[in-house]
Amino acid sequence: MTNTEPRAVLISGCSTGIGRCVAHGLRRRGYRVFASARRQADVENLSAAGFESLPLDLDSSDSIRTAVATVLERTGSRLYALVNNGAYGQPGAVEDLSREVLRAQFETNLFGTQELTNLVIPAMRAQEEGRIINISSILGIVCFAYRGAYNATKFALEALSDTMRLELRGTNIYVSLIEPGPIESRFRANAYEAFKRHIDREHSAHREYYARVEKRLEGTKPMPFTLPPEAVLKKVICALEARRPKARYGVTFPTHLFLVLRRVLPTRVLDAILKAISIGGQR
Ligand SMILES: NC(=O)c1ccc[n+]([C@@H]2O[C@H](COP(=O)([O-])OP(=O)(O)OC[C@H]3O[C@@H](n4cnc5c(N)ncnc54)[C@H](OP(=O)(O)O)[C@@H]3O)[C@@H](O)[C@H]2O)c1
């Protein structure tokens, strides 16, 4: 590969939302974007939009292995960056989460994501450079009520990222976390579907809260301080192009606010604020 060849980036979850926006934005910036999606129809749409698209379902080890093999084959084993974006939110009170539902949330958001990452690291080590960009969340910084499954996966993603940063120190492979607050995407609609599919609302001790939240979820009013996905793209570009990328990039006012509040407030006060926001929030 010559220096003029564009740098290759693999992105998970490009069917919609942040992943799709980042795929378009990085292509415009001159990267060679491998835009993946788990459904065939979305792979075809991405292909029609001119991307080198490929199937990648984080719930399937076979799919992950095939996707990585395809990208490495097409790039002569040179993959500059991986953007771990694909994920979903499973709402519901912690006591209403079955083991199966909690496991499914971890399979996608954490285990599949880490399996994918571990498969690209050898190529990054061999080329002596690489960027791993993990899309975390404000819910990887603080916890909202009724988002326990999702909170747990994003806290775990933060822990694995922090650990990898120590283990990859000195390798020229950098791990960065992007921590968005509310962003326009299909996230909320998808979370609502997961909620309806997996939570037994009628028999829950939280049914009154669920009834209220369903009313809100059916509406389209965005949460306060919601930003377009381009706000995330901007930080992904920083993580890709900074000489020494940061460990964390916050996106949206609520993320920056809670990064501070988490440090300065006593737990009791922080809990009261988080509970109030959780009940009022829609995500
Ligand atoms: N939107 C927000 O407010 C917000 C805030 C903080 C963090 N985030 C994070 O941002 C990232 C992108 O979310 P988004 O807001 O763009 O939501 P989105 O519109 O729901 O997009 C999520 C993407 O992840 C994909 N995905 C879900 N399960 C997958 C699987 N098993 N294998 C591969 N891909 C899978 C979805 O594919 P399908 O279309 O096939 O379902 C979709 O492409 C996620 O990591 C999310 O946690 C979002």
The ligand as an SDF file (V2000), in Angstrom:
LIG
                    3D

 48 52  0  0  0  0  0  0  0  0999 V2000
  -29.3120    7.8910   19.5580 N   0  0  0  0  0  0  0  0  0  0  0  0
  -28.8820    8.1920   20.7710 C   0  0  0  0  0  0  0  0  0  0  0  0
  -29.4680    9.0150   21.4710 O   0  0  0  0  0  0  0  0  0  0  0  0
  -27.6460    7.5530   21.3290 C   0  0  0  0  0  0  0  0  0  0  0  0
  -27.1100    8.0740   22.5020 C   0  0  0  0  0  0  0  0  0  0  0  0
  -25.9710    7.5160   23.0280 C   0  0  0  0  0  0  0  0  0  0  0  0
  -25.3620    6.4500   22.3960 C   0  0  0  0  0  0  0  0  0  0  0  0
  -25.9030    5.9440   21.2520 N   0  0  0  0  0  0  0  0  0  0  0  0
  -25.2050    4.8180   20.6170 C   0  0  0  0  0  0  0  0  0  0  0  0
  -24.9870    5.1260   19.2600 O   0  0  0  0  0  0  0  0  0  0  0  0
  -24.8770    3.9290   18.5130 C   0  0  0  0  0  0  0  0  0  0  0  0
  -25.7560    4.0000   17.2790 C   0  0  0  0  0  0  0  0  0  0  0  0
  -27.1060    4.1100   17.6790 O   0  0  0  0  0  0  0  0  0  0  0  0
  -28.1680    5.0030   16.8800 P   0  0  0  0  0  0  0  0  0  0  0  0
  -28.5420    6.1180   17.7590 O   0  0  0  0  0  0  0  0  0  0  0  0
  -27.7000    5.2970   15.5160 O   0  0  0  0  0  0  0  0  0  0  0  0
  -29.4130    4.0040   16.8850 O   0  0  0  0  0  0  0  0  0  0  0  0
  -30.1700    3.2540   15.6820 P   0  0  0  0  0  0  0  0  0  0  0  0
  -30.6800    4.2580   14.7150 O   0  0  0  0  0  0  0  0  0  0  0  0
  -31.1380    2.3500   16.3720 O   0  0  0  0  0  0  0  0  0  0  0  0
  -29.0080    2.4000   14.9820 O   0  0  0  0  0  0  0  0  0  0  0  0
  -28.4410    1.2960   15.6120 C   0  0  0  0  0  0  0  0  0  0  0  0
  -27.6680    0.4830   14.6050 C   0  0  0  0  0  0  0  0  0  0  0  0
  -27.1510   -0.6850   15.2720 O   0  0  0  0  0  0  0  0  0  0  0  0
  -27.5210   -1.8010   14.4950 C   0  0  0  0  0  0  0  0  0  0  0  0
  -27.6080   -3.0550   15.2340 N   0  0  0  0  0  0  0  0  0  0  0  0
  -28.4900   -3.4230   16.1920 C   0  0  0  0  0  0  0  0  0  0  0  0
  -28.2830   -4.7060   16.5230 N   0  0  0  0  0  0  0  0  0  0  0  0
  -27.2500   -5.1590   15.7590 C   0  0  0  0  0  0  0  0  0  0  0  0
  -26.5910   -6.3920   15.6210 C   0  0  0  0  0  0  0  0  0  0  0  0
  -26.9550   -7.4750   16.3110 N   0  0  0  0  0  0  0  0  0  0  0  0
  -25.5780   -6.4980   14.7380 N   0  0  0  0  0  0  0  0  0  0  0  0
  -25.1960   -5.4270   13.9890 C   0  0  0  0  0  0  0  0  0  0  0  0
  -25.7970   -4.2290   14.0630 N   0  0  0  0  0  0  0  0  0  0  0  0
  -26.8130   -4.1010   14.9470 C   0  0  0  0  0  0  0  0  0  0  0  0
  -28.8650   -1.4290   13.9060 C   0  0  0  0  0  0  0  0  0  0  0  0
  -29.2090   -2.3020   12.8440 O   0  0  0  0  0  0  0  0  0  0  0  0
  -30.7640   -2.6470   12.4880 P   0  0  0  0  0  0  0  0  0  0  0  0
  -31.2600   -1.4850   11.6790 O   0  0  0  0  0  0  0  0  0  0  0  0
  -30.6480   -3.9120   11.7280 O   0  0  0  0  0  0  0  0  0  0  0  0
  -31.4820   -2.8040   13.7890 O   0  0  0  0  0  0  0  0  0  0  0  0
  -28.5500   -0.0190   13.4540 C   0  0  0  0  0  0  0  0  0  0  0  0
  -27.8050   -0.0350   12.2690 O   0  0  0  0  0  0  0  0  0  0  0  0
  -25.2290    2.7980   19.4770 C   0  0  0  0  0  0  0  0  0  0  0  0
  -24.0270    2.2390   19.9740 O   0  0  0  0  0  0  0  0  0  0  0  0
  -25.9700    3.5130   20.5840 C   0  0  0  0  0  0  0  0  0  0  0  0
  -25.8700    2.8120   21.7990 O   0  0  0  0  0  0  0  0  0  0  0  0
  -27.0300    6.4730   20.6880 C   0  0  0  0  0  0  0  0  0  0  0  0
  1  2  1  0
  2  3  2  0
  2  4  1  0
  4  5  1  0
  4 48  2  0
  5  6  2  0
  6  7  1  0
  7  8  2  0
  8  9  1  0
  8 48  1  0
  9 10  1  0
  9 46  1  0
 10 11  1  0
 11 12  1  0
 11 44  1  0
 12 13  1  0
 13 14  1  0
 14 15  2  0
 14 16  1  0
 14 17  1  0
 17 18  1  0
 18 19  2  0
 18 20  1  0
 18 21  1  0
 21 22  1  0
 22 23  1  0
 23 24  1  0
 23 42  1  0
 24 25  1  0
 25 26  1  0
 25 36  1  0
 26 27  1  0
 26 35  1  0
 27 28  2  0
 28 29  1  0
 29 30  1  0
 29 35  2  0
 30 31  1  0
 30 32  2  0
 32 33  1  0
 33 34  2  0
 34 35  1  0
 36 37  1  0
 36 42  1  0
 37 38  1  0
 38 39  2  0
 38 40  1  0
 38 41  1  0
 42 43  1  0
 44 45  1  0
 44 46  1  0
 46 47  1  0
M  CHG  2   8   1  16  -1
M  END
$$$$
